[in-house]
Amino acid sequence: MKLITFLHNGEELVGALTETGAAPLRQFASMEDLIRAGAPAALPAERIPLEAITLRAPIPRPAQDVICLGMNFADHTAEAAKFHPTMVRESWAVYFSKRVNEAVPDGGFIDSHPEVTRQVDYEAEVAFILGKDAYQVPRERAGEYVFGYTIVNDVSAREVQTRHKQFYLGKSLDGFTPMGPCIVTADEFAFPPEIGVRCYVNGELRQDGNTSQWIYGIQDVIEDLSAGMTLRAGTVISMGTPAGVGMGFQPPRFLKKGDEVICQADGIGNLTNFVR
């Protein structure tokens, strides 16, 4: 099931995408309410034409920071280390959080923040969403906690990220978290998932990887993080990006105003955004 958050006649609704339109799920006040309750077994008869809705990010205002993995593809680990000596992964997973005042929807804008950065970069990633609170979850049960999957573009201000020797500020500028276009429920994929993920900038293929290449998989991440902290239902965990980001080129190829960025994941869709 593909789940969306959308605007219709000025009202923010959640619903399911169907071949005949959006099926609104009016019993839920938000996507996070739906996640806590679980996806419905049946959809209502009502359909709203897709041309009559405006997509929001599936979780427009996450209740907690998005959790991200750094250098979780071997090829990206190599290109990151060449760009700056602080961007290394040793024998443990690299976690950081990303402040999201409001996630950017499919079709929305990535703010370039020229007063802050000249090195805006893209990172196409598959993220998973927890369906229930997780604490001390063993890896063999991790799949029970996954509600679904979405696409996140982990937009980054590289010189801010490296200058502070931690990632939080350089990842958390307003407009730096495009997410969407939907959440696809976990039952649509095998577990662990093998999902192709790509990024195109102005039509040029820049990134091309698969979630089977993750160094640390979902089982590792849930077991590791939940060992000492409670992860709440609705938490978004973005699993890292393959090689081909702008900082990996010689010379680097950072985003500029007017660029079109498409992050694509098989079975989920396309997340298209424009730099302004």
N, C-alpha and C positions, 0 to 999 in steps of 0.2 A: 504494500500500500504506500502511495506517495502522499505525504501530508504537507500542507502549506499553511502559512499565515498570509492573509490578504485583506485589502480594504475593499469594501463594497458600500456605496452610498454613504461614505464617511464613517462606516463602522469597521473596526478591526475584528476579523473572524478567523477561526481555524477551520480547516476542512480537508477533504481528500480530493486529489485530482482523478478524474474519470474521463473516459472517452467523450462524454457528453457535457462536460463542464465541471465546475467545482461543487462538490457536495458539502455544504456547510454543516459543521458539527456544533450546533448552537448550545449544546449542553456544557461546553467547555469555555471558560473565560479566556484561556490562553493556551499556547502549545505546551507550556510546562504543566498546566492542569491536565491536559490530555495525556502527557507522558506519565504523570503520576498515576492516572487512572488506568492506563493501558489503551492500546488502539481498539476501537470498537469492532465488534464482530460483524456488524451490518451497518450499511450506510442509509441515510434517509433518502426519500424519493426526490427531494428538492435538488435542483441543479441551477447554478448560476453560470451564464455563458462566460467563457474565459476572457472575452473582449470587454466584459463589464467589471472586471476586477483588476486591482493593482497589487502585484506581489510585494510582500514584505520579506525580510529574512525569516526563515522558519522559526527561529527564536530571536525576535528583534532586540530584546533587552535582557540578556542572560542574567539570572539572579546572582551568579558568581562569575569570577574571571574564567575565561577559557583557559584550559590547561593545554600546553603545547609540548611536543618533543622536538629537540634540536638534533640535527645530524643523525637522523634515524634511517638514512639510506647511505650505503658505503660510498657511492659516487658523489653524493652531495657533501659528505664528510670531507672528502679529499679536496673539493673545490673551495669549501669554506676555510679550511686550514691554509690554503694558498693565499686567500684574500687577506686574512688577518690572523696573527698568532693567538689572539684570545679565543678564536672560534674553533675549539678542539673538543673532541670527545675521547675520553680515555676508556676505562673499563666499566663505566656505569652509564645508564641512560641520563640524558640531559633534559631536565624539565624546566619550564618557565611558564609564567602566567601572562595573560594578555588582557588588559582592561578593555572592556567593550561597553561604552556608553550606549551605543546603538549600532547593531550590525547592519552592514550595507546589503541591500537586496540585489538579486539579479536585475541588471539594467541600471543599477545605481552608480554613484560616483566614488572614486578613490580620491581623496583630497591629497594634493601634492605637498602642501605645507612648505612653500618655498622659503618662508621666514625661519624655518627650523632645519630643513634638510635639502641636500642636492642629490641624495642617493636613495631614492625610493625604489624598492625592489619588490618583486612578486614571488610567491611560493604557493604552488597548487598543492593542496593536501586533502586527503580523505580524513574526516573526523567521525568519531562515534559519539553517541549520546547515551548516557546511562538511563535505564528505565526504572531503577529503584536504588535506594540508598545502599551503599557498598562499604562494608567494614570487615577487614580481615578475610577477604575472599580468596580462596585457593585458586590457582590457575585453572584447574580442571572444571571449575564452576563459573569461570569468567563469562562465558557466552550467555549465561542466564541473565546477566545484568545489562546486556546491550539492547537498547530499545531500537536503535536504527542508526543510519549513516547519512552524512551530508558532505558538502564540499566547503572548505574554508580556504580563502586566499590569505595566507599569513603575510600581509604586506609589512614591509620592514624599512626603517630608515637606517641604512647601514652604518653611517658614520656616528649616529647617535648610539646605536647598539654597541659598537666596538669601543667608543669613547668611554662609556660608563662601565665597561667590562662585565656587564650583565645585560640581559635582553629586554627587560620590562619596558623601559621608557621608549626604546627604539621600535617596539612592536605595538605600542598602545596609543598612538596618536588617533584622534578622531578620524573616522573613515577608513581605518586600517584593518577592518575585519569584514570583508565581504563574505557572505554565507548563503548557501542555498543551492539550487533554487527551491529545494524541498528536502524533507527527511524521508528516506526510504526505510521502511520497517525491516528489522533484522531478518525476518522470515523470508525475505526476498533473496537472501544470499546464503551460501554455505558459510560455515564458521570453522576456522578463521577465513575471512573473505579474501579473494584474489580479484582485485579491482584495478583495472588500468586507469592511470591518472596522467593527464597531459595538460600542458599550458601553451597557448598560442598568444603571441603579442603581435598585433596588426596582421594577423593571418599567418605568421611565421611560427612553426612548431619549435618551441624552446625546451620543453620538458616532456619526457615520455618514460614513465615508470609503471610499476605495479606494486600493490600493497603486499604481495608475496615477498618483496624485497626488503620489507621492514627489518631492521636489526632487532628491535624489540617489538614484539607483537602485542595484541590486545591483552592476551593472557598475562604476559609479563607486566604490562603497565597496570592493570587492575590489581594484580597481586601485590606489586611493589608499592603503589600509592596507598592502597587500602590497608596495608599492614599497620599503619600508625595514624591514619586519618580517615574520617568519614567522608565519602564522596556522595554528594546528594543527587537524588534523581533529577534529571535535566542537565547535569553537568556535561559540557561539551569538551571532548578531549581530541585534539588535532594531532595526527600521528606523524608529521614530518613530511618533507618534500624531497623529490628526486633531483638529480643534477640538472643544470640548465638555467639556474637563476641568473639574474643580471650580473651579479658580482663574480660569477664564474667565468665570464668572457674576458679576453685580453684584447683591447681594454674593456673594462666593465660596460655593460649596456643597461643602464638604469632607465626607469620609466620617465616619460616626459608628458607634459600636458597634451591632451588629445589622443593619447594611446588607447587602443582597445585591448583589453586583457580577457581571454577566455580560459577559464579553468574547467576541465572536462573530466568526468569520472564515469566509467562504464556502469550502466544500470542506475545512475543517479541523474545525470544530465549535464547541462552546461551552465556555468556561472559566468555571465558576461558583465564586465564593468568597464568604465571609462575614467581616465585620469583627468582631473581638472585642477 
